[in-house]
Amino acid sequence: MPTFLSDDAYSRLLDDLAGAFIAAASAPGVVLRDKLAEVLAGADVLPEGCRGDFEGEGVTGAGFSTGDFAKTAVF
């Protein structure tokens, strides 16, 4: 089953991912994978291996924040 985001959250995520690509393509030493990971973390999308870091915080499964994650992504 896919996970659905609001249209605004989806648009912000696409913009942030595009920005990560541009940042990596235009700056020497910037790794695209790292930039993409930062954007996804800002959208509360993390790999399963990180679940232990959030134990006790009420994290139960995959999901996306519909908050303003565009402001939390680091470029």
Wavefront OBJ file of the C-alpha trace (Angstrom):
o trace
v 0.000 0.000 0.000
v 1.475 3.365 -0.910
v 1.842 6.156 1.573
v 0.051 9.328 0.531
v 1.164 12.862 1.296
v -0.851 16.022 1.024
v -0.318 17.785 -2.293
v 1.602 20.577 -0.528
v 3.871 18.167 1.381
v 4.537 16.182 -1.795
v 5.388 19.344 -3.706
v 7.769 20.513 -0.948
v 9.453 17.104 -0.891
v 9.969 17.185 -4.665
v 11.356 20.730 -4.444
v 13.707 19.720 -1.624
v 14.909 16.653 -3.527
v 15.521 18.769 -6.634
v 17.423 21.279 -4.487
v 19.570 18.478 -3.082
v 20.435 17.377 -6.597
v 21.355 20.916 -7.651
v 23.473 21.407 -4.496
v 25.375 18.179 -5.150
v 25.823 18.894 -8.849
v 27.115 22.417 -8.363
v 29.456 22.077 -5.383
v 32.631 20.013 -5.328
v 32.783 17.510 -2.500
v 29.013 17.419 -1.934
v 27.666 13.876 -2.077
v 24.191 13.555 -3.631
v 23.311 10.540 -1.488
v 24.046 12.529 1.685
v 21.938 15.471 0.514
v 19.042 13.193 -0.408
v 19.275 11.492 2.996
v 19.080 14.902 4.701
v 15.931 15.798 2.762
v 14.294 12.461 3.508
v 15.175 12.744 7.205
v 13.631 16.210 7.210
v 10.452 14.565 5.886
v 10.646 11.926 8.661
v 11.577 9.169 6.198
v 14.300 7.033 7.754
v 15.746 3.566 7.143
v 14.635 0.691 9.352
v 18.120 0.608 10.891
v 17.375 3.921 12.634
v 14.285 2.612 14.451
v 16.295 1.855 17.616
v 17.317 5.514 17.850
v 13.662 6.420 18.379
v 12.550 3.684 20.763
v 10.361 5.073 23.483
v 9.298 8.038 21.366
v 6.111 6.455 20.071
v 7.440 5.595 16.618
v 5.343 2.724 15.308
v 5.875 2.434 11.572
v 6.605 4.060 8.280
v 5.081 7.443 7.745
v 5.610 10.936 6.544
v 5.349 14.189 8.377
v 3.039 16.635 6.728
v 4.634 19.441 8.703
v 6.804 22.081 7.147
v 9.846 19.891 6.584
v 11.145 22.196 3.870
v 12.490 24.438 6.611
v 14.303 21.547 8.322
v 16.154 20.217 5.279
v 19.791 21.284 5.222
v 21.393 22.250 1.916
l 1 2 3 4 5 6 7 8 9 10 11 12 13 14 15 16 17 18 19 20 21 22 23 24 25 26 27 28 29 30 31 32 33 34 35 36 37 38 39 40 41 42 43 44 45 46 47 48 49 50 51 52 53 54 55 56 57 58 59 60 61 62 63 64 65 66 67 68 69 70 71 72 73 74 75
